[in-house]
Amino acid sequence: MKTEKTNRRGFLGRMATGIAGTVTATGELSAARPPQPEGHPSQPAGRAPLGPTAPAAGEMPYRTLGRSGEKVSIIGLGGYHMAVPKDESESTRIVRSAIDGGINFMDNCWDYHDGESEVRMGKALRDGYRKRVFLMTKTDGQVKDAYNQQLEDCLRRLQTDMIDLVQFHEVIRPGDPDRIFGPNGAFEAALAAKKAGKIRYIGFTGHKDPDIHLKMLHTAFAHDFTFDAVQMPLNVMDAHYKSFAHKVVPVLVEHGIGVLGMKPLGAGIILESNTVTAIECLHYAMNLPTSVVINGCDSVERVHQALEAARTFRPLSEAQVSALLAKTAAAGAQGQFERFKTSTEFDGTAHNPRWLG
């Protein structure tokens, strides 16, 4: 058993240190090609170029979102936490300070704060800010009617006629892939929405079990479809328990699928372990083959922390990664600080099954 754990830690350490040389499809710090000018087929008219090609020291790094060619900031703004402040104007300040600081990846979801997160983000993206971002949201509906209604809600709330990436949210049950890809499933609706120009890319998310992610991926492959992006928890604790980094990320890299890391601090719970700092958590997640590390910010101060982490990030050495894994091994062994894996506390669709349709 000791040898198995040692080998597994070594694998994760090698993968975490491989970003600079081996995972160019999703994680390179210097862009594979420069952002195209407005009007280029890969740069729709009315959209500002998504980021520089080679950031100077102290500037925001950008990476390529899988095989899409889209340039996205190394860190993204989480959609749930930006709507936590009671004052709506504070949410606007959070979003706009993030964009002004170089963050161009915006996360959201149909069900966050009963839709208020999308409403606030839609308002914050007025005055030309929409053209400066890559906008992502998520839908819970697993059948056509539910998906279509939720997508229309998203478009209206976000005040846009096109969303860059829409993801099937909370694929956390073994039966979810079969339902989404089955007769009258949401997958057919997503393809139709893409054909209609309402969405550009299709992905999925989940936080429960890497084996369910693998089933979703292989179900898609069986339908001759490869997702554009996949979102999952990627943090220092994940390395030790039901690891998405270990089981899912290599498959995504192999197929040129954008790697979206979420919960780098585990909603702050990881910090309660008293083993790592917030910046260490963010740098560890950035050091994996992630296209974007999505970070929740409920204040402008948290945005500044995220910007600092992005601007000061440099690829970690194998020794640095090993030290972080050693510090968190005992705390992370049973998933104690990743309750989204071990409980239903974070399972919105379990508490609200009607959202699934």
Residue, then its C-alpha position, 0 to 999 in steps of 0.5 A: m500500500k505504501t508503494e502504491k501511494t508513493n507511485r500515485r503521488g509521484f504521478l500527480g507530481r509529474m503531471a503537475t510539473g508537466i504543464a510547461g512542456t507536455v500539455t500544450a493543447t490546454g495549458e501552455l502559458s505562451a499562446a499557440r497562436p496570437p488572438q485573431p483580429e475581429g472578423h476572423p472566422s475564429q473571432p466573431a465580429g463584435r468580439a474583442p480579441l481574447g488576450p495577449t500571446a505572451p504575457a510580460a512579468g506581472e501581467m495576466p497569463y492566457r492559455t488555450l481552451g483545448r482545441s477551440g483555439e480560444k485564449v482564456s485567462i489562467i484564472g476565471l471569475g466564479g459566478y456564484h460568489m460574485a452574487v453573494p454581496k447584498d448590494e448589487s453594485e458590489s457585484t458589478r464592481i467585482v465583475r468589472s474589476a476582474i475584467d479590467g485586471g485581465i480576467n476574461f473567463m466568466d463562469n455562471c449557472w442557471d440556478y445560482h441564487d435562483g438566477e440572480s447571479e446571471v441577472r447581476m452578471g448580465k448587468a455588469l457586462r453592459d457598457g462594452y464589457r460583454k465583448r471583452v469576455f468568454l462567457m460560460t454558464k450551465t444548465d441543469g435540464q437533462v431533457k429537451d424541454a427543460y434545457n431549452q427553457q433554461l437556456e432561454d432564461c440564461l440568454r435573457r438574464l445575461q442580456t446576450d443573444m449568444i453564450d460562448l460555452v454552455q455546460f450540462h451542470e452537476v453530472i453527479r449520478p451514474g444515470d445522468p449521462d444516459r439521460i442526457f444522451g438518451p431519447n429526448g435528452a438535453f444533448e440533442a437540444a444543445l446541438a440544436a442551440k449550437k446550430a441556431g447560433k445561441i451557443r458556441y461550445i458545449g461542455f459538462t461539469g460535476h464534482k462528485d466522482p471521476d468515474i462518472h466524468l469518465k462515463m459521460l466522456h465515453t457516452a459522448f464518444a459513443h455518440d461520435f461527440t467530443f466535448d469542448a470543455v469539462q469542469m471538475p474540482l482540481n485542488v491539492m486535496d483532490a490529489h489524495y481522494k477520488s482524484f479528478a486530476h489523476k483519472v480525468v485530466p489525462v483523458l481531456v488532454e489526450h482529446g484536446i478538451g479544455v480543462l476547467g478547474m473549479k473549487p481550488l480552495g474548496a469554497g474556503i474549506i481547504l484553508e480550514s485544514n491549516t496546511v496550505t495558503a490560498i495562493e498555494c492552492l491557486h498556484y497548485a491548480m494553475n500548475l495542472p494542465t488547466s485551461v482556466v482555474i475558476n475562483g469564487c470572489d465575493s469581494v473586490e479584495r478577493v479579486h485582487q488576491a486572484l489577480e496576484a496569484a495569476r500574475t505571480f504564477r510560475p511553473l512549480s518544480e517537482a520538489q515544490v509540488s511534492a512538498l505541497l502534496a506531502k503537507t496535505a496528504a493526511a488531511g486529504a486522505q478521506g475527503q474531509f475537506e472536499r465535502f462536495k465529494t463526500s456529502t450532498e451538501f453541494d448537490g443543488t439538483a439533489h435538493n431540487p430534482r425538478w430542475l433536471g426535468 
